[in-house]
Amino acid sequence: MKTLTLAALVMLLAGCVSTTGVVKISEDTYMLAKQDASVWSGAGVKVELYKEANEYCAKLGKKFSQVSNTSVDAASGRSMAGAEIQFKCQ
């Protein structure tokens, strides 16, 4: 019974992540945004975005350069933790 409950919880949390993927917002600027119910801190979400952005730029043979960032912590019963970063690959 505990295994079934744990499996259901994992499936529920896995379904509570929303991400944009890398989105080109101008000629040389990109954005990534994510909300995650399994993290309380917006900074924790932002770390994941920085990793993804660095990997994206590396695949282009370029280096990540931050333009801006925002984050919001989770509010129990009201909202998930989330973050957005804008960046360039130079």
N, C-alpha and C positions, 0 to 999 in steps of 0.2 A: 504494500500500500504506500509506503514512504517513497519507493522508487517511482511509482506512478505520479504522486504528488510533485516530486522533484522534476520529473520530465515535463509535466504540465506547466510548472513555473518557468522552466527554461524556455519552453516554446512560447509562452506568453511574453517574456522579456525580449526574446529574439524578434518578436513581431512589433516591438515598440521602439524601433529605430527608424528614423527617416533621414535620408541623405540626398543631396542634390547631385553628387558627383561633381567633377570639374566642369564649370560652366564658363565659357568665354564671354566676358562682358564688355570688352573693347578690343582694339587691335592687338594689344599686348598684355592685357590684364585679365585675370581669371578669378573666379569665386568658388568657394566650397562652403556648404552649410550643412549642419546636422543637428538633429534632436535625438536624445537617447534617454529612455526611461530607466536604464540600469545604472546611470551615473547621476550623482547629486550635484556635482560641481560643473559649471559651464567651462571652467578651465580644463577639466578632464576631457571634455568633448573637444576643446580647442587643440589639445595635444594630439588627438587622433587626426584632426584636420591638417595640422602642420606636417605630420608624418606622411599623409597621403599627398599633400602638395609637394613636398620634397621629392617623393618618389616620381611624381608626374614630371617635374622639371628634370630630374636625372635621366628619365627615359628620352627626353628631348636633347640630352647632352648639355643642359644648362643648369644654372644654380637658382634656387628659390630666393626671392626677395619679397618681403612682406610689404604690403601697401597699407592695409588696415585690418582691424579685428574687433569683434564684439562677442560678448558671451553673457549668458544669464543662467543662474543657478535654478535648480528645480524648486518648485513650490508645492509642498505636499498636498495632493489632491487637486491641484490646479493646473500645473504645467510641468513639462519635462525640462531637463537641463538642455541647453542648446548653445551653439556658437556659429559664427560666420567669419571667414577670413577672405581677404582679397589679396592677390599676390601677382607677381610677374616672374617669368622665367628668363633670366638674363645670362 
